[in-house]
């Protein structure tokens, strides 16, 4: 932007310097060709009108050139403004895209990747701790159940042994009773 203005000023100055040099030369030529009258210089009307016409043409040319260059500067300024707007739009779209890439929705909640990873690994850790707790409880209960089954088996064996012993005792007592009854019957 600044370089365009500097370039414009340089070109305008160069063409103005070229025009000024031409006009200076014309003034020198007019002064040289003019006649002297006492302390005055007398200029021919035709030469003066020719110089005036040349100066006005030079001014018109400079103005026209300046207007064309100003139009070009305005055009380039509009182009720069539209390009800057486009750059800003693209930058904002890029920011939104990067933000969308780094974040996503989890259970309807927008999260960035770091938070999501933290939540996910926390849930996995809690589940693993729960699993370890239940495995411990299962093993503990399983060992208690095995001990209880072993004790029950021992008690059942003892009970079976007791039953046999009781049956044997009962049979012995019945035999003895029968023997006594038979003795009593035989005696009477």
CORFEN-V39968 format. One record per residue. N is the residue number from 1. RES is the residue in one small letter. SS is DSSP state (a for helix, b for strand, c for the rest). PHI is phi as a letter, one per 40 degrees, with the letter a starting at -180 (NA if undefined). D_LAST is the distance of its C-alpha to the last C-alpha in whole Angstrom. Layout:
BEGIN
n={N N}
res={RES RES}
ss={SS SS}
phi={PHI PHI}
d_last={D_LAST D_LAST}
END
This chain:
BEGIN
n={1 2 3 4 5 6 7 8 9 10 11 12 13 14 15 16 17 18 19 20 21 22 23 24 25 26 27 28 29 30 31 32 33 34 35 36 37 38 39 40 41 42 43 44 45 46 47 48 49 50 51 52 53 54 55 56 57 58 59 60 61 62 63 64 65 66 67 68 69 70 71 72 73 74 75 76 77 78 79 80 81 82 83 84 85 86 87 88 89 90 91 92 93 94 95 96 97 98 99 100 101 102 103 104 105 106 107 108 109 110 111 112 113 114 115 116 117 118 119 120 121 122 123 124 125 126 127 128 129 130 131 132 133 134 135 136 137 138 139 140 141 142 143 144 145 146 147 148 149 150 151 152 153 154 155 156 157 158 159 160 161 162 163 164 165 166 167 168 169 170 171 172 173 174 175 176 177 178 179 180 181 182 183 184 185 186 187 188}
res={x x x x x x x x x x x x x x x x x x x x x x x x x x x x x x x x x x x x x x x x x x x x x x x x x x x x x x x x x x x x x x x x x x x x x x x x x x x x x x x x x x x x x x x x x x x x x x x x x x x x x x x x x x x x x x x x x x x x x x x x x x x x x x x x x x x x x x x x x x x x x x x x x x x x x x x x x x x x x x x x x x x x x x x x x x x x x x x x x x x x x x x x x x x x}
ss={c a a a a a a a a a a a a a a a a a a a a a a a a a a a a a a a a c b b b c c b b b c c a a a a a a a a a a a a a a a a a a a a a a a a a a a a a a a a a a a a a a a a a a a a a a a a a a a a a a a a a a b b b b c c b b b b a a a a a a a a a a a a a a a a a a a a a a a a a a a a a a a a a a a a a a a a a a a a a a a a a a a a a a a a a a a a a a a a a a a a a a a a a a a c}
phi={NA c c c c c c c c c c c c c c c c c c c c c c c c c c c c c c c c c c c a f c b b b b c c c c c c c c c c c c c c c c c c c c c c c c c c c c c c c c c c c c c c c c c c c c c c c c c c c c c c c c c c c b a c b f g b c b c c c c d c c c c c c c c c c c c c c c c c c c c c c c c c c c c c c c c c c c c c c c c c c c c c c d c c c c c c c c c c c c c c c c c c c c c c c c c}
d_last={150 152 153 154 156 158 159 160 162 164 165 166 168 169 171 172 174 175 177 178 180 181 182 184 186 187 188 190 192 193 194 196 197 198 202 203 205 206 202 200 199 200 197 198 196 195 193 192 190 189 187 186 185 183 181 180 179 177 176 174 173 171 170 169 167 165 164 163 161 160 158 157 155 154 152 151 149 148 146 145 143 142 141 139 137 136 135 133 131 130 129 127 126 125 123 121 120 119 117 115 115 113 111 109 106 103 101 104 105 108 107 109 108 107 105 103 102 101 99 98 97 95 93 92 91 89 87 86 85 83 82 81 79 77 76 75 73 72 71 70 67 66 65 63 62 61 60 57 56 56 54 52 51 50 48 46 46 44 42 41 40 38 36 35 34 32 31 30 28 26 25 24 22 20 20 18 16 15 14 12 11 10 9 6 5 6 4 0}
END
